[in-house]
Amino acid sequence: MARSRPASYDHKLRPGEVVHHLDHDKTNSSPDNLVVCSSASVQRQYHIRSLHQKMEADRLVRQGDLWF
């Protein structure tokens, strides 16, 4: 089953697993910024979903329906 989970410094990657940086900054290796994905395919799906969520949030901000 495809999966992702928060990373920890003591986690040794298993064959096929990849690390995804939540903020897309590969220099930020804080455990809070890392997710271990069971495969590159899962990592791509995770990236696409997060990109769509960001685009939707940006649209809502432009409309004035969302602010930070």
Predicted model as a PDB file, atoms N, CA, C, CB and O in Angstrom, pLDDT in the B-factor column:
MODEL        1                                                                  
ATOM      1  N   MET A   1       0.837  -1.183   0.000  1.00 39.00           N  
ATOM      2  CA  MET A   1       0.000   0.000   0.000  1.00 39.00           C  
ATOM      3  C   MET A   1       0.885   1.250   0.000  1.00 39.00           C  
ATOM      4  CB  MET A   1      -0.954  -0.004   1.219  1.00 39.00           C  
ATOM      5  O   MET A   1       1.847   1.324   0.764  1.00 39.00           O  
ATOM      6  N   ALA A   2       0.571   2.217  -0.838  1.00 49.00           N  
ATOM      7  CA  ALA A   2       1.322   3.466  -0.890  1.00 49.00           C  
ATOM      8  C   ALA A   2       1.064   4.255   0.383  1.00 49.00           C  
ATOM      9  CB  ALA A   2       0.938   4.299  -2.142  1.00 49.00           C  
ATOM     10  O   ALA A   2      -0.053   4.293   0.899  1.00 49.00           O  
ATOM     11  N   ARG A   3       2.143   4.894   0.884  1.00 58.00           N  
ATOM     12  CA  ARG A   3       1.978   5.616   2.133  1.00 58.00           C  
ATOM     13  C   ARG A   3       3.047   6.696   2.251  1.00 58.00           C  
ATOM     14  CB  ARG A   3       2.043   4.653   3.332  1.00 58.00           C  
ATOM     15  O   ARG A   3       4.062   6.680   1.555  1.00 58.00           O  
ATOM     16  N   SER A   4       2.782   7.633   3.156  1.00 55.00           N  
ATOM     17  CA  SER A   4       3.792   8.601   3.551  1.00 55.00           C  
ATOM     18  C   SER A   4       3.655   8.780   5.051  1.00 55.00           C  
ATOM     19  CB  SER A   4       3.635   9.970   2.781  1.00 55.00           C  
ATOM     20  O   SER A   4       2.594   8.536   5.626  1.00 55.00           O  
ATOM     21  N   ARG A   5       4.746   9.211   5.679  1.00 62.00           N  
ATOM     22  CA  ARG A   5       4.731   9.398   7.134  1.00 62.00           C  
ATOM     23  C   ARG A   5       5.796  10.417   7.508  1.00 62.00           C  
ATOM     24  CB  ARG A   5       4.969   8.046   7.884  1.00 62.00           C  
ATOM     25  O   ARG A   5       6.760  10.613   6.768  1.00 62.00           O  
ATOM     26  N   PRO A   6       5.625  11.071   8.666  1.00 60.00           N  
ATOM     27  CA  PRO A   6       6.650  12.020   9.094  1.00 60.00           C  
ATOM     28  C   PRO A   6       7.998  11.328   9.229  1.00 60.00           C  
ATOM     29  CB  PRO A   6       6.257  12.678  10.423  1.00 60.00           C  
ATOM     30  O   PRO A   6       8.079  10.158   9.604  1.00 60.00           O  
ATOM     31  N   ALA A   7       9.040  12.061   8.921  1.00 63.00           N  
ATOM     32  CA  ALA A   7      10.393  11.514   9.002  1.00 63.00           C  
ATOM     33  C   ALA A   7      10.984  11.764  10.383  1.00 63.00           C  
ATOM     34  CB  ALA A   7      11.295  12.128   7.916  1.00 63.00           C  
ATOM     35  O   ALA A   7      10.534  12.645  11.116  1.00 63.00           O  
ATOM     36  N   SER A   8      11.970  10.997  10.715  1.00 63.00           N  
ATOM     37  CA  SER A   8      12.746  11.240  11.930  1.00 63.00           C  
ATOM     38  C   SER A   8      14.210  11.022  11.564  1.00 63.00           C  
ATOM     39  CB  SER A   8      12.293  10.295  13.123  1.00 63.00           C  
ATOM     40  O   SER A   8      14.527  10.328  10.599  1.00 63.00           O  
ATOM     41  N   TYR A   9      15.094  11.627  12.352  1.00 58.00           N  
ATOM     42  CA  TYR A   9      16.512  11.500  12.040  1.00 58.00           C  
ATOM     43  C   TYR A   9      17.002  10.064  12.119  1.00 58.00           C  
ATOM     44  CB  TYR A   9      17.320  12.359  12.970  1.00 58.00           C  
ATOM     45  O   TYR A   9      17.968   9.710  11.443  1.00 58.00           O  
ATOM     46  N   ASP A  10      16.368   9.236  12.919  1.00 71.00           N  
ATOM     47  CA  ASP A  10      16.862   7.866  13.077  1.00 71.00           C  
ATOM     48  C   ASP A  10      16.256   6.890  12.065  1.00 71.00           C  
ATOM     49  CB  ASP A  10      16.572   7.380  14.478  1.00 71.00           C  
ATOM     50  O   ASP A  10      16.558   5.697  12.111  1.00 71.00           O  
ATOM     51  N   HIS A  11      15.417   7.369  11.163  1.00 73.00           N  
ATOM     52  CA  HIS A  11      14.802   6.486  10.170  1.00 73.00           C  
ATOM     53  C   HIS A  11      15.787   6.198   9.044  1.00 73.00           C  
ATOM     54  CB  HIS A  11      13.506   7.113   9.604  1.00 73.00           C  
ATOM     55  O   HIS A  11      16.290   7.122   8.404  1.00 73.00           O  
ATOM     56  N   LYS A  12      16.059   4.943   8.806  1.00 84.00           N  
ATOM     57  CA  LYS A  12      16.886   4.540   7.669  1.00 84.00           C  
ATOM     58  C   LYS A  12      15.939   4.220   6.518  1.00 84.00           C  
ATOM     59  CB  LYS A  12      17.809   3.303   8.022  1.00 84.00           C  
ATOM     60  O   LYS A  12      15.011   3.426   6.669  1.00 84.00           O  
ATOM     61  N   LEU A  13      16.179   4.840   5.375  1.00 87.00           N  
ATOM     62  CA  LEU A  13      15.297   4.611   4.237  1.00 87.00           C  
ATOM     63  C   LEU A  13      15.374   3.169   3.774  1.00 87.00           C  
ATOM     64  CB  LEU A  13      15.649   5.549   3.088  1.00 87.00           C  
ATOM     65  O   LEU A  13      16.454   2.587   3.675  1.00 87.00           O  
ATOM     66  N   ARG A  14      14.225   2.610   3.498  1.00 90.00           N  
ATOM     67  CA  ARG A  14      14.142   1.268   2.921  1.00 90.00           C  
ATOM     68  C   ARG A  14      14.259   1.406   1.400  1.00 90.00           C  
ATOM     69  CB  ARG A  14      12.796   0.544   3.331  1.00 90.00           C  
ATOM     70  O   ARG A  14      14.070   2.495   0.858  1.00 90.00           O  
ATOM     71  N   PRO A  15      14.566   0.320   0.724  1.00 94.00           N  
ATOM     72  CA  PRO A  15      14.652   0.389  -0.741  1.00 94.00           C  
ATOM     73  C   PRO A  15      13.359   0.959  -1.345  1.00 94.00           C  
ATOM     74  CB  PRO A  15      14.937  -1.015  -1.328  1.00 94.00           C  
ATOM     75  O   PRO A  15      12.261   0.506  -1.022  1.00 94.00           O  
ATOM     76  N   GLY A  16      13.505   1.942  -2.211  1.00 93.00           N  
ATOM     77  CA  GLY A  16      12.365   2.549  -2.885  1.00 93.00           C  
ATOM     78  C   GLY A  16      11.802   3.770  -2.184  1.00 93.00           C  
ATOM     79  O   GLY A  16      11.134   4.582  -2.823  1.00 93.00           O  
ATOM     80  N   GLU A  17      12.050   3.928  -0.891  1.00 92.00           N  
ATOM     81  CA  GLU A  17      11.523   5.077  -0.167  1.00 92.00           C  
ATOM     82  C   GLU A  17      12.254   6.351  -0.578  1.00 92.00           C  
ATOM     83  CB  GLU A  17      11.640   4.859   1.347  1.00 92.00           C  
ATOM     84  O   GLU A  17      13.446   6.326  -0.886  1.00 92.00           O  
ATOM     85  N   VAL A  18      11.525   7.463  -0.577  1.00 91.00           N  
ATOM     86  CA  VAL A  18      12.109   8.762  -0.887  1.00 91.00           C  
ATOM     87  C   VAL A  18      11.628   9.783   0.140  1.00 91.00           C  
ATOM     88  CB  VAL A  18      11.739   9.211  -2.329  1.00 91.00           C  
ATOM     89  O   VAL A  18      10.577   9.616   0.760  1.00 91.00           O  
ATOM     90  N   VAL A  19      12.411  10.832   0.305  1.00 88.00           N  
ATOM     91  CA  VAL A  19      12.075  11.891   1.260  1.00 88.00           C  
ATOM     92  C   VAL A  19      11.504  13.080   0.495  1.00 88.00           C  
ATOM     93  CB  VAL A  19      13.326  12.318   2.098  1.00 88.00           C  
ATOM     94  O   VAL A  19      12.044  13.495  -0.530  1.00 88.00           O  
ATOM     95  N   HIS A  20      10.411  13.612   1.009  1.00 86.00           N  
ATOM     96  CA  HIS A  20       9.796  14.808   0.437  1.00 86.00           C  
ATOM     97  C   HIS A  20       9.953  15.948   1.434  1.00 86.00           C  
ATOM     98  CB  HIS A  20       8.286  14.567   0.091  1.00 86.00           C  
ATOM     99  O   HIS A  20       9.644  15.792   2.615  1.00 86.00           O  
ATOM    100  N   HIS A  21      10.436  17.099   0.958  1.00 86.00           N  
ATOM    101  CA  HIS A  21      10.570  18.297   1.790  1.00 86.00           C  
ATOM    102  C   HIS A  21       9.266  19.089   1.676  1.00 86.00           C  
ATOM    103  CB  HIS A  21      11.816  19.172   1.352  1.00 86.00           C  
ATOM    104  O   HIS A  21       8.910  19.540   0.587  1.00 86.00           O  
ATOM    105  N   LEU A  22       8.562  19.257   2.778  1.00 83.00           N  
ATOM    106  CA  LEU A  22       7.254  19.898   2.760  1.00 83.00           C  
ATOM    107  C   LEU A  22       7.300  21.319   2.211  1.00 83.00           C  
ATOM    108  CB  LEU A  22       6.677  19.914   4.146  1.00 83.00           C  
ATOM    109  O   LEU A  22       6.379  21.743   1.513  1.00 83.00           O  
ATOM    110  N   ASP A  23       8.369  22.061   2.522  1.00 85.00           N  
ATOM    111  CA  ASP A  23       8.474  23.440   2.034  1.00 85.00           C  
ATOM    112  C   ASP A  23       9.211  23.522   0.694  1.00 85.00           C  
ATOM    113  CB  ASP A  23       9.190  24.307   3.069  1.00 85.00           C  
ATOM    114  O   ASP A  23       9.479  24.616   0.198  1.00 85.00           O  
ATOM    115  N   HIS A  24       9.532  22.382   0.117  1.00 83.00           N  
ATOM    116  CA  HIS A  24      10.209  22.267  -1.185  1.00 83.00           C  
ATOM    117  C   HIS A  24      11.626  22.847  -1.160  1.00 83.00           C  
ATOM    118  CB  HIS A  24       9.390  22.974  -2.263  1.00 83.00           C  
ATOM    119  O   HIS A  24      12.217  23.085  -2.213  1.00 83.00           O  
ATOM    120  N   ASP A  25      12.172  23.075   0.040  1.00 91.00           N  
ATOM    121  CA  ASP A  25      13.539  23.577   0.203  1.00 91.00           C  
ATOM    122  C   ASP A  25      14.422  22.415   0.638  1.00 91.00           C  
ATOM    123  CB  ASP A  25      13.600  24.752   1.245  1.00 91.00           C  
ATOM    124  O   ASP A  25      14.383  22.001   1.797  1.00 91.00           O  
ATOM    125  N   LYS A  26      15.215  21.889  -0.285  1.00 89.00           N  
ATOM    126  CA  LYS A  26      16.024  20.705   0.009  1.00 89.00           C  
ATOM    127  C   LYS A  26      17.133  20.973   1.010  1.00 89.00           C  
ATOM    128  CB  LYS A  26      16.620  20.169  -1.256  1.00 89.00           C  
ATOM    129  O   LYS A  26      17.759  20.033   1.497  1.00 89.00           O  
ATOM    130  N   THR A  27      17.390  22.239   1.329  1.00 93.00           N  
ATOM    131  CA  THR A  27      18.393  22.544   2.354  1.00 93.00           C  
ATOM    132  C   THR A  27      17.792  22.534   3.759  1.00 93.00           C  
ATOM    133  CB  THR A  27      19.030  23.902   2.076  1.00 93.00           C  
ATOM    134  O   THR A  27      18.531  22.561   4.743  1.00 93.00           O  
ATOM    135  N   ASN A  28      16.461  22.495   3.865  1.00 92.00           N  
ATOM    136  CA  ASN A  28      15.777  22.472   5.157  1.00 92.00           C  
ATOM    137  C   ASN A  28      15.478  21.023   5.530  1.00 92.00           C  
ATOM    138  CB  ASN A  28      14.465  23.319   5.116  1.00 92.00           C  
ATOM    139  O   ASN A  28      14.451  20.469   5.139  1.00 92.00           O  
ATOM    140  N   SER A  29      16.382  20.422   6.285  1.00 87.00           N  
ATOM    141  CA  SER A  29      16.221  19.015   6.662  1.00 87.00           C  
ATOM    142  C   SER A  29      15.726  18.843   8.090  1.00 87.00           C  
ATOM    143  CB  SER A  29      17.530  18.283   6.493  1.00 87.00           C  
ATOM    144  O   SER A  29      16.013  17.835   8.735  1.00 87.00           O  
ATOM    145  N   SER A  30      14.989  19.821   8.578  1.00 89.00           N  
ATOM    146  CA  SER A  30      14.368  19.693   9.891  1.00 89.00           C  
ATOM    147  C   SER A  30      13.367  18.540   9.840  1.00 89.00           C  
ATOM    148  CB  SER A  30      13.670  21.028  10.322  1.00 89.00           C  
ATOM    149  O   SER A  30      12.625  18.423   8.865  1.00 89.00           O  
ATOM    150  N   PRO A  31      13.327  17.685  10.865  1.00 85.00           N  
ATOM    151  CA  PRO A  31      12.365  16.571  10.844  1.00 85.00           C  
ATOM    152  C   PRO A  31      10.925  17.025  10.619  1.00 85.00           C  
ATOM    153  CB  PRO A  31      12.446  15.800  12.143  1.00 85.00           C  
ATOM    154  O   PRO A  31      10.132  16.289  10.032  1.00 85.00           O  
ATOM    155  N   ASP A  32      10.577  18.228  11.077  1.00 87.00           N  
ATOM    156  CA  ASP A  32       9.215  18.737  10.876  1.00 87.00           C  
ATOM    157  C   ASP A  32       8.932  19.070   9.414  1.00 87.00           C  
ATOM    158  CB  ASP A  32       8.990  19.974  11.732  1.00 87.00           C  
ATOM    159  O   ASP A  32       7.775  19.243   9.030  1.00 87.00           O  
ATOM    160  N   ASN A  33       9.984  19.159   8.596  1.00 87.00           N  
ATOM    161  CA  ASN A  33       9.836  19.508   7.195  1.00 87.00           C  
ATOM    162  C   ASN A  33       9.926  18.296   6.269  1.00 87.00           C  
ATOM    163  CB  ASN A  33      10.881  20.517   6.814  1.00 87.00           C  
ATOM    164  O   ASN A  33       9.783  18.438   5.054  1.00 87.00           O  
ATOM    165  N   LEU A  34      10.161  17.116   6.822  1.00 88.00           N  
ATOM    166  CA  LEU A  34      10.389  15.927   5.999  1.00 88.00           C  
ATOM    167  C   LEU A  34       9.274  14.904   6.149  1.00 88.00           C  
ATOM    168  CB  LEU A  34      11.716  15.290   6.360  1.00 88.00           C  
ATOM    169  O   LEU A  34       8.741  14.685   7.237  1.00 88.00           O  
ATOM    170  N   VAL A  35       8.941  14.289   5.028  1.00 86.00           N  
ATOM    171  CA  VAL A  35       7.994  13.181   5.001  1.00 86.00           C  
ATOM    172  C   VAL A  35       8.646  12.063   4.202  1.00 86.00           C  
ATOM    173  CB  VAL A  35       6.605  13.607   4.381  1.00 86.00           C  
ATOM    174  O   VAL A  35       9.191  12.307   3.125  1.00 86.00           O  
ATOM    175  N   VAL A  36       8.596  10.845   4.715  1.00 88.00           N  
ATOM    176  CA  VAL A  36       9.115   9.693   3.982  1.00 88.00           C  
ATOM    177  C   VAL A  36       7.962   9.084   3.191  1.00 88.00           C  
ATOM    178  CB  VAL A  36       9.762   8.638   4.951  1.00 88.00           C  
ATOM    179  O   VAL A  36       6.917   8.743   3.745  1.00 88.00           O  
ATOM    180  N   CYS A  37       8.176   8.958   1.894  1.00 90.00           N  
ATOM    181  CA  CYS A  37       7.164   8.356   1.013  1.00 90.00           C  
ATOM    182  C   CYS A  37       7.632   6.957   0.616  1.00 90.00           C  
ATOM    183  CB  CYS A  37       6.916   9.246  -0.263  1.00 90.00           C  
ATOM    184  O   CYS A  37       8.826   6.718   0.438  1.00 90.00           O  
ATOM    185  N   SER A  38       6.698   6.057   0.483  1.00 90.00           N  
ATOM    186  CA  SER A  38       7.043   4.666   0.202  1.00 90.00           C  
ATOM    187  C   SER A  38       7.608   4.467  -1.196  1.00 90.00           C  
ATOM    188  CB  SER A  38       5.832   3.794   0.379  1.00 90.00           C  
ATOM    189  O   SER A  38       8.221   3.436  -1.475  1.00 90.00           O  
ATOM    190  N   SER A  39       7.408   5.450  -2.086  1.00 93.00           N  
ATOM    191  CA  SER A  39       7.952   5.332  -3.442  1.00 93.00           C  
ATOM    192  C   SER A  39       8.012   6.714  -4.086  1.00 93.00           C  
ATOM    193  CB  SER A  39       7.092   4.360  -4.307  1.00 93.00           C  
ATOM    194  O   SER A  39       7.416   7.667  -3.585  1.00 93.00           O  
ATOM    195  N   ALA A  40       8.731   6.813  -5.190  1.00 93.00           N  
ATOM    196  CA  ALA A  40       8.800   8.065  -5.942  1.00 93.00           C  
ATOM    197  C   ALA A  40       7.422   8.440  -6.483  1.00 93.00           C  
ATOM    198  CB  ALA A  40       9.815   7.948  -7.096  1.00 93.00           C  
ATOM    199  O   ALA A  40       7.097   9.621  -6.597  1.00 93.00           O  
ATOM    200  N   SER A  41       6.621   7.441  -6.814  1.00 93.00           N  
ATOM    201  CA  SER A  41       5.268   7.684  -7.308  1.00 93.00           C  
ATOM    202  C   SER A  41       4.419   8.371  -6.236  1.00 93.00           C  
ATOM    203  CB  SER A  41       4.609   6.361  -7.746  1.00 93.00           C  
ATOM    204  O   SER A  41       3.693   9.320  -6.529  1.00 93.00           O  
ATOM    205  N   VAL A  42       4.513   7.894  -5.012  1.00 91.00           N  
ATOM    206  CA  VAL A  42       3.771   8.504  -3.911  1.00 91.00           C  
ATOM    207  C   VAL A  42       4.270   9.926  -3.677  1.00 91.00           C  
ATOM    208  CB  VAL A  42       3.909   7.660  -2.620  1.00 91.00           C  
ATOM    209  O   VAL A  42       3.473  10.828  -3.416  1.00 91.00           O  
ATOM    210  N   GLN A  43       5.582  10.132  -3.768  1.00 89.00           N  
ATOM    211  CA  GLN A  43       6.150  11.463  -3.586  1.00 89.00           C  
ATOM    212  C   GLN A  43       5.604  12.426  -4.637  1.00 89.00           C  
ATOM    213  CB  GLN A  43       7.685  11.409  -3.656  1.00 89.00           C  
ATOM    214  O   GLN A  43       5.271  13.566  -4.314  1.00 89.00           O  
ATOM    215  N   ARG A  44       5.508  11.983  -5.886  1.00 90.00           N  
ATOM    216  CA  ARG A  44       4.959  12.831  -6.952  1.00 90.00           C  
ATOM    217  C   ARG A  44       3.500  13.170  -6.670  1.00 90.00           C  
ATOM    218  CB  ARG A  44       5.086  12.132  -8.322  1.00 90.00           C  
ATOM    219  O   ARG A  44       3.086  14.318  -6.837  1.00 90.00           O  
ATOM    220  N   GLN A  45       2.714  12.175  -6.240  1.00 90.00           N  
ATOM    221  CA  GLN A  45       1.301  12.419  -5.911  1.00 90.00           C  
ATOM    222  C   GLN A  45       1.181  13.431  -4.774  1.00 90.00           C  
ATOM    223  CB  GLN A  45       0.596  11.097  -5.524  1.00 90.00           C  
ATOM    224  O   GLN A  45       0.344  14.332  -4.825  1.00 90.00           O  
ATOM    225  N   TYR A  46       2.016  13.281  -3.753  1.00 86.00           N  
ATOM    226  CA  TYR A  46       2.019  14.181  -2.614  1.00 86.00           C  
ATOM    227  C   TYR A  46       2.349  15.596  -3.080  1.00 86.00           C  
ATOM    228  CB  TYR A  46       3.026  13.707  -1.545  1.00 86.00           C  
ATOM    229  O   TYR A  46       1.701  16.555  -2.660  1.00 86.00           O  
ATOM    230  N   HIS A  47       3.355  15.733  -3.946  1.00 83.00           N  
ATOM    231  CA  HIS A  47       3.768  17.033  -4.466  1.00 83.00           C  
ATOM    232  C   HIS A  47       2.641  17.670  -5.271  1.00 83.00           C  
ATOM    233  CB  HIS A  47       5.029  16.891  -5.333  1.00 83.00           C  
ATOM    234  O   HIS A  47       2.361  18.857  -5.103  1.00 83.00           O  
ATOM    235  N   ILE A  48       2.002  16.913  -6.130  1.00 89.00           N  
ATOM    236  CA  ILE A  48       0.912  17.437  -6.963  1.00 89.00           C  
ATOM    237  C   ILE A  48      -0.242  17.911  -6.093  1.00 89.00           C  
ATOM    238  CB  ILE A  48       0.420  16.363  -7.958  1.00 89.00           C  
ATOM    239  O   ILE A  48      -0.791  18.989  -6.325  1.00 89.00           O  
ATOM    240  N   ARG A  49      -0.617  17.114  -5.088  1.00 89.00           N  
ATOM    241  CA  ARG A  49      -1.714  17.519  -4.198  1.00 89.00           C  
ATOM    242  C   ARG A  49      -1.375  18.805  -3.453  1.00 89.00           C  
ATOM    243  CB  ARG A  49      -2.030  16.401  -3.192  1.00 89.00           C  
ATOM    244  O   ARG A  49      -2.216  19.695  -3.332  1.00 89.00           O  
ATOM    245  N   SER A  50      -0.137  18.906  -2.952  1.00 86.00           N  
ATOM    246  CA  SER A  50       0.235  20.112  -2.214  1.00 86.00           C  
ATOM    247  C   SER A  50       0.260  21.323  -3.140  1.00 86.00           C  
ATOM    248  CB  SER A  50       1.605  19.929  -1.539  1.00 86.00           C  
ATOM    249  O   SER A  50      -0.096  22.424  -2.719  1.00 86.00           O  
ATOM    250  N   LEU A  51       0.675  21.141  -4.393  1.00 87.00           N  
ATOM    251  CA  LEU A  51       0.673  22.226  -5.358  1.00 87.00           C  
ATOM    252  C   LEU A  51      -0.756  22.689  -5.636  1.00 87.00           C  
ATOM    253  CB  LEU A  51       1.359  21.788  -6.658  1.00 87.00           C  
ATOM    254  O   LEU A  51      -1.015  23.891  -5.696  1.00 87.00           O  
ATOM    255  N   HIS A  52      -1.674  21.756  -5.804  1.00 90.00           N  
ATOM    256  CA  HIS A  52      -3.080  22.114  -6.042  1.00 90.00           C  
ATOM    257  C   HIS A  52      -3.658  22.852  -4.842  1.00 90.00           C  
ATOM    258  CB  HIS A  52      -3.918  20.855  -6.341  1.00 90.00           C  
ATOM    259  O   HIS A  52      -4.415  23.807  -5.015  1.00 90.00           O  
ATOM    260  N   GLN A  53      -3.313  22.424  -3.623  1.00 90.00           N  
ATOM    261  CA  GLN A  53      -3.799  23.097  -2.424  1.00 90.00           C  
ATOM    262  C   GLN A  53      -3.257  24.522  -2.356  1.00 90.00           C  
ATOM    263  CB  GLN A  53      -3.399  22.312  -1.163  1.00 90.00           C  
ATOM    264  O   GLN A  53      -3.985  25.446  -1.993  1.00 90.00           O  
ATOM    265  N   LYS A  54      -1.981  24.706  -2.705  1.00 88.00           N  
ATOM    266  CA  LYS A  54      -1.396  26.049  -2.696  1.00 88.00           C  
ATOM    267  C   LYS A  54      -2.077  26.926  -3.733  1.00 88.00           C  
ATOM    268  CB  LYS A  54       0.121  25.987  -2.962  1.00 88.00           C  
ATOM    269  O   LYS A  54      -2.371  28.090  -3.461  1.00 88.00           O  
ATOM    270  N   MET A  55      -2.331  26.387  -4.914  1.00 90.00           N  
ATOM    271  CA  MET A  55      -2.991  27.166  -5.958  1.00 90.00           C  
ATOM    272  C   MET A  55      -4.385  27.585  -5.511  1.00 90.00           C  
ATOM    273  CB  MET A  55      -3.071  26.362  -7.265  1.00 90.00           C  
ATOM    274  O   MET A  55      -4.802  28.714  -5.769  1.00 90.00           O  
ATOM    275  N   GLU A  56      -5.108  26.695  -4.848  1.00 92.00           N  
ATOM    276  CA  GLU A  56      -6.449  27.012  -4.356  1.00 92.00           C  
ATOM    277  C   GLU A  56      -6.374  28.078  -3.271  1.00 92.00           C  
ATOM    278  CB  GLU A  56      -7.146  25.747  -3.816  1.00 92.00           C  
ATOM    279  O   GLU A  56      -7.192  28.998  -3.251  1.00 92.00           O  
ATOM    280  N   ALA A  57      -5.404  27.966  -2.370  1.00 89.00           N  
ATOM    281  CA  ALA A  57      -5.237  28.971  -1.316  1.00 89.00           C  
ATOM    282  C   ALA A  57      -4.897  30.328  -1.937  1.00 89.00           C  
ATOM    283  CB  ALA A  57      -4.128  28.537  -0.314  1.00 89.00           C  
ATOM    284  O   ALA A  57      -5.432  31.353  -1.514  1.00 89.00           O  
ATOM    285  N   ASP A  58      -4.014  30.342  -2.934  1.00 90.00           N  
ATOM    286  CA  ASP A  58      -3.665  31.599  -3.606  1.00 90.00           C  
ATOM    287  C   ASP A  58      -4.896  32.222  -4.259  1.00 90.00           C  
ATOM    288  CB  ASP A  58      -2.566  31.360  -4.663  1.00 90.00           C  
ATOM    289  O   ASP A  58      -5.077  33.438  -4.206  1.00 90.00           O  
ATOM    290  N   ARG A  59      -5.737  31.401  -4.870  1.00 90.00           N  
ATOM    291  CA  ARG A  59      -6.965  31.899  -5.504  1.00 90.00           C  
ATOM    292  C   ARG A  59      -7.875  32.533  -4.461  1.00 90.00           C  
ATOM    293  CB  ARG A  59      -7.707  30.757  -6.238  1.00 90.00           C  
ATOM    294  O   ARG A  59      -8.426  33.609  -4.693  1.00 90.00           O  
ATOM    295  N   LEU A  60      -8.040  31.875  -3.310  1.00 89.00           N  
ATOM    296  CA  LEU A  60      -8.901  32.405  -2.253  1.00 89.00           C  
ATOM    297  C   LEU A  60      -8.349  33.705  -1.678  1.00 89.00           C  
ATOM    298  CB  LEU A  60      -9.065  31.376  -1.140  1.00 89.00           C  
ATOM    299  O   LEU A  60      -9.114  34.603  -1.329  1.00 89.00           O  
ATOM    300  N   VAL A  61      -7.023  33.810  -1.578  1.00 89.00           N  
ATOM    301  CA  VAL A  61      -6.408  35.055  -1.107  1.00 89.00           C  
ATOM    302  C   VAL A  61      -6.701  36.182  -2.102  1.00 89.00           C  
ATOM    303  CB  VAL A  61      -4.871  34.877  -0.918  1.00 89.00           C  
ATOM    304  O   VAL A  61      -7.089  37.283  -1.708  1.00 89.00           O  
ATOM    305  N   ARG A  62      -6.511  35.896  -3.389  1.00 90.00           N  
ATOM    306  CA  ARG A  62      -6.774  36.920  -4.425  1.00 90.00           C  
ATOM    307  C   ARG A  62      -8.224  37.393  -4.383  1.00 90.00           C  
ATOM    308  CB  ARG A  62      -6.451  36.363  -5.829  1.00 90.00           C  
ATOM    309  O   ARG A  62      -8.502  38.572  -4.602  1.00 90.00           O  
ATOM    310  N   GLN A  63      -9.142  36.480  -4.103  1.00 90.00           N  
ATOM    311  CA  GLN A  63     -10.571  36.824  -4.022  1.00 90.00           C  
ATOM    312  C   GLN A  63     -10.909  37.586  -2.740  1.00 90.00           C  
ATOM    313  CB  GLN A  63     -11.420  35.557  -4.102  1.00 90.00           C  
ATOM    314  O   GLN A  63     -11.979  38.186  -2.635  1.00 90.00           O  
ATOM    315  N   GLY A  64     -10.006  37.560  -1.779  1.00 90.00           N  
ATOM    316  CA  GLY A  64     -10.274  38.206  -0.500  1.00 90.00           C  
ATOM    317  C   GLY A  64     -11.015  37.303   0.467  1.00 90.00           C  
ATOM    318  O   GLY A  64     -11.512  37.777   1.489  1.00 90.00           O  
ATOM    319  N   ASP A  65     -11.101  36.009   0.170  1.00 85.00           N  
ATOM    320  CA  ASP A  65     -11.811  35.069   1.031  1.00 85.00           C  
ATOM    321  C   ASP A  65     -10.896  34.366   2.030  1.00 85.00           C  
ATOM    322  CB  ASP A  65     -12.515  34.044   0.189  1.00 85.00           C  
ATOM    323  O   ASP A  65     -11.377  33.643   2.903  1.00 85.00           O  
ATOM    324  N   LEU A  66      -9.597  34.566   1.913  1.00 79.00           N  
ATOM    325  CA  LEU A  66      -8.632  33.914   2.792  1.00 79.00           C  
ATOM    326  C   LEU A  66      -7.476  34.884   3.025  1.00 79.00           C  
ATOM    327  CB  LEU A  66      -8.123  32.559   2.182  1.00 79.00           C  
ATOM    328  O   LEU A  66      -6.973  35.498   2.084  1.00 79.00           O  
ATOM    329  N   TRP A  67      -7.064  35.015   4.265  1.00 76.00           N  
ATOM    330  CA  TRP A  67      -5.921  35.864   4.580  1.00 76.00           C  
ATOM    331  C   TRP A  67      -5.178  35.289   5.759  1.00 76.00           C  
ATOM    332  CB  TRP A  67      -6.363  37.305   4.872  1.00 76.00           C  
ATOM    333  O   TRP A  67      -5.724  34.494   6.524  1.00 76.00           O  
ATOM    334  N   PHE A  68      -3.915  35.696   5.908  1.00 70.00           N  
ATOM    335  CA  PHE A  68      -3.057  35.182   6.963  1.00 70.00           C  
ATOM    336  C   PHE A  68      -2.605  36.315   7.848  1.00 70.00           C  
ATOM    337  CB  PHE A  68      -1.853  34.442   6.382  1.00 70.00           C  
ATOM    338  O   PHE A  68      -1.867  36.092   8.807  1.00 70.00           O  
TER     339      PHE A  68                                                      
ENDMDL                                                                          
END                                                                             
